Amino acid sequence: MKILDWYILKRYLGTFVLMLVLFIPIGIVVNLAEKIGKILEHEVPLIEVLIYYLNFTIYFINLLFPLFLFLSVIWFTSKLAMNTEIIAFLSSGVSFWRFLRPYIIGATIICIGALVLSMYLAPQASKGFNEFKYGYLKKGTEVQETNDVYRQINDSEYIYASNFQPATNSASNFTLEHFEGNELEFKISASRLKFNEEDSTYSLTNVNTRYVGENDDVILHERTKDTILPFEFDQLTPVSYIAETLNYTELNSFIEQERRRGSGNMNRYLVVAYKRWSLPVSAFILTIIAVAVSSRKRRGGMGMNLALGITLAFIFIFFDKVFGTMAEQSTFSPLIAVWFPNFVFGLLAIYLLYNAKR
């Protein structure tokens, strides 16, 4: 690696780290100012608050690192352009593609770091972040699916509950259907189901068991019934943020399990899974756009480059949030929703790079 590569690469990584060091404390202060009332109201222990903000820092970096990266590249590349250093590089016989090489090396380093962060470190931080938020700051806020819960618990059995109550380990209007192939074998209905943690059994009230026969059915009624059922109560309706708290391997297993169960939140889980790959890739796209935008010396100076860069960054975030929410709340494809901003901005990067090279 030559002097030019080291010169740009050190500035690339150094400015990115500096941007994080500058903005993370601002994010913590803003968040603390918003939450301080509830923290004092619930008398949250100091150690819990410190752990929360450690998790918040990792969560914050993972969420907004593309924006920090984009602004840092625009910042130091604009300084190079204003000092006519880029003109000196290109005048010495260095091609624009050769000039771009250290940026790609830097983006690769950031991309690898972002993958490790999003696959393994950020999920653990997200777990602590959300548990603190819903445990202290949003007590009583619903974070689980509770109405009309329908699940496939194995290859032959399905359950349904009209009202699921995680806090009391109970459910109303519960049914379990057992199939052999496409034929219903029996069906258990109960007005109420209660899970007993001490022995992992279930207590059913007003139970009707219907056995389906070839010519007629047999129906048995019981006032109460204690039994063992083939599912874990606490796995029926995972908290809404569960996918964010699982590492790469756990998330893939969880998605497959929820797919078999017929979960209504599949799109939400898939959006989380796809974003773990799409956000690191955006490091390359945003780096190329930032270099193309800021490598030209403009009459308005560095301010014009920053204004244009910030506008493009917020358009990217807008696309990412809108399409992600659309996929979570509808039948829109999560794969298309997550990768569409990268596709659009990838085309923009090619166009801007072609014009910058000229």
N, C-alpha and C positions, 0 to 999 in steps of 0.2 A: 504494500500500500504506500503510495507516494505522499509527498508533503501536502499536495492539494487535497487528497482524500482525508488525511488526518485533520487538516485545518477546518474543513467543512464538517466532518463527522463530530469533532469535539464541540463545535458550535451547535450542531444539531441536537446532540444529546444534552449538552450543558444548558441550552436555552429551554429545552423541554423540562428538565429537572427544575430549573429556576421557576418556570411557569407553575409547576405543581407546588413548589415551596411558597410561592406568592398567593396562589388562589385557595389552597387547602385551608389555611388559617381563616381566610375570609368566609369560606363555606361553614367552618365550625362555629365562628362567631355569629353568623346569621342564624344558623340552626339553633344555637344555644339561646340567643335572644328570643326566638320563637317558642322554645320549649321550657325556658327557665321557670315559668309560672307553674306548670304541671309537675316539673321535677321537684320543686319546693313543696307543692301541695301534697304529693304522694311520699315525701320524705325519702327520696331515693338515695341509697348509700353512695358515698363518693366513689368507691371502687367500681360500682356498677356504672356510674356516669363516665368514668375514665375508660372502662372497657367499651362502653357504647361508642365513644368518640374515636377510639382506635378502630373499631369495626366500621364506623361511619367514614373514616378516612379511606379505608380500602374500598368500601362501597362507592364512595364519591369518585375515586380515581378510575375504577372500572367503568363507571357510568359515563364519565365525561372526558376520558383520556383522548378520544379523537379530536374533540374541540381544543384541548390544550396543545396537542401535537400540531394541529393546523395553524393555530395562532403563533406558536413558537417558530415554526418554519417560515411563516410570512414575516415575522419580526426580524429574525437574523438575516434572512435572504434580502429583505428590503434594505437593511443596513449595508450589505455587500454591494447592492445595486447603487445606493446613494453615494457610496465611497468609490464608485467606478471600478471596484475590484472584479466584478463579473466581466466587464468590458476588457479588463487586463487579462483575465484568464482566457477568454475567447480569442483575443488578439494574438496571444502567444501560440496559437495553433491548436488549442484544446477544443474539441467539438462539443456541442451542447449535450450530446449523449454521454460523453466522457465526464462533463461537468456534473451530470445528473447521477453518476455512479455512487458517490458517497452518500447521497440522499437515499438511494435504494438500499445501501448497506445499513444505514441508520434505521430506515423503516423496517427492515428485516429484524434487526435487534429488538425494536419496539414491538413488532408483531409477535415474536417468540415470547417476550416478557408478558404481553397482553394475553396470549393463549394460556400460559401457566397461571396467570392471575385469574382469568375468567373460568378456567376449568377446575381449579383446586382451591385457590386462596379466597377469591371473592365469595364462593358459596358459603364457606364457613363464616365469613364476616357478615354476609347477608342474614344468616341464621340468627346470630347474636343481635344484629341491628333490628330485625323484625320482632324478635322475642322481647326486646326491651321496649320497642314502640308500642306493641299491643299489650304488653304486660304492665307497663307503667303509664304510658302517655295516652293510650286509647282503650282503656279498660272497658269491657262490655261491648266493644265493636265486633261485629260479626266478621270472621275471617274464614268461615267454612260454609260449604253448601249445606243448607238445612231443610229445604223444602223439596218434595218430590224427588227423593234420592233413589236412583235406579242403578243397580250394579249387576254385572255378571261376575260371580265369585269363583267359578271354575268352569270347566267345559260343559257341565250339565245342569248347573243351578244358577238361578237368578233371584235377586231379592229386590224389594221395593218398600219404601217408607214414606208416608206423606209428610211427616214432620220428624226431623232428626235433631236430637238435643245432645250435643257433645258434652256439655257441662254436667249433665245428670246421667250420662251413659244410657240414654233411653231413646225410644222411637215410638211413634204412633202409627196405627194402621199398617202394620207390618205384614208382608207376604213373602213366602219363599216357594219357588216353583222348581220342581225337579223334572228334567227331560231325559229321555233315552232316545237319542237321535232327534227326530222332530216330533216325537210323541210325548205328551205330558203324562208323567207317571203319578205324581201326587203334588198337592199344593197345601201349604200350611198358612193360615191366616190368623192374625192376633190383633186385638185392638191396641195392645201396648207390649213393647219389648223392653226389658231391662237387663243390662249386662252386669254380672257380678264379678268384680275384679278379684276377689279373694280366691275363687276357684275356677275362674274363666268359664262360667256357665251363663246361660241366659234364662230369665224368667219371663214367661209369656202369660198374658191375661186374655180371657175369652177366646180360647183357641179353637179353631175349626180345621180339622185335617181331612182333606178330600182325596181319596184314592180312586183313580180313574180306571174303570173296568171296560171290558169289551162291550158288554150289554148294559150295565148300569154302574153307578158310582157308589162308593161307600163313604159316608161322612161321619166323622167322630167329633164330638164336642167335649171340651174340657174347660173347667172354670179357670184353672191355673196349670202351668206345666213348666218344670225345670228341665232343661236339656242342654246338649252341646251342639253348637251350629258351626259349620265349616268356614268361618271367616273371623277376622280380627276386627273388633268393633272400632278401634281407633284408626283403622286404615280405610274405613268406608268413605269418609269425606275428609281428605287431607286439607290442611289450611291452604288458603289461596296462594300463599307465597312459597309453598313447599318446593316447587321446581327450582327457585332461585337458591335454595339452601343445599342442593345436592351436587356433588362433584360429577365429572363427566360420566364415569362408569355407573354411579348410582342413578343419575338422571335417565340414562338409556334404559336401565332395568325398570325404573319407575314408570316411564312412558309406555313401555311394553305391557306392564301390569295394568295400567289404567286403560290402555287400548282394549285389553281383553274384558275389562269390567264395564266398558261402554261409558266411560266418564264423559260428562258434559263439558269438562274443562280442557279437553285435549288440545285445542288450538292455543290456549294460554301456555301449556307446557311446551308445545312445539316451537312457539315463538322464542321462548327462553333458550331452548336447545340450539336453534338455528343462529340466534344472535351471538352465541359463544364463538361461532366461526366467522360470522359476518363482520363483527366489530374489529377484530384484529386485521382482517383483510382491508378494511377501510383505511388503515394506517398508510398503505401504499397509495391508494387513490387520492387521499387528502394531501399526502406529501407531494405528489405530482402536480395537483391543482395549485397548491401553495407556491411551489417553485415557479410554475408557469405564470401565475398572477404577479408575483413579487420580484421576478428577476429583471424586469424592465424598469429603467429609471423614469419616473413619471414627474410631470410638472407639479403635481400636488404634493410630491414627496412621499414619505413613509405613511403619512396619514391616509392617503388615497388607497394605498395597498391594504392597510389594516381595515379600512371601511369596507372595501370590496371583499376582503377575506372574511370579516365578521358576518357580512350579509350572506355569503355562500355557506358559512358554517351553520348559521341558524336555519337556512333553507334545508340543509342536510338533516339537522335535528328535527325539523318540522316534518319532513318526509318520513323519517324513521319512526317518530311517535305516532303520526296519523295512521300509517299503514300497519304498524304493530297493534294499535288499538282496534283498527278495523278487523284484523284477523282474529283478535281475542274475542270480539263481540259479535262476530258473524261467521258465515261459512267461507269467507274469503281464504284462499290458500295461504297458510303461514309461511311456506317456502318463498312464494312470490312476494309477500308483504315484507319479509325481512331482507331479501336480496334486491328488491327493486331500487331502493336508494343507491346502493352500490353500483347497480347497473347503469342508472341514469348519470350518476356522477363519474362513473368510469368512462362513459361516452364524452362527458364534458371534459374530463382530464385529457383524453386523446385529442380533442379539438383544441384546447388551450395549449397543450404541449406542442402541437404542430405549428400553431401561430407563434409561440414563443421561440421555437427553433429557427423560424424564419427571420 
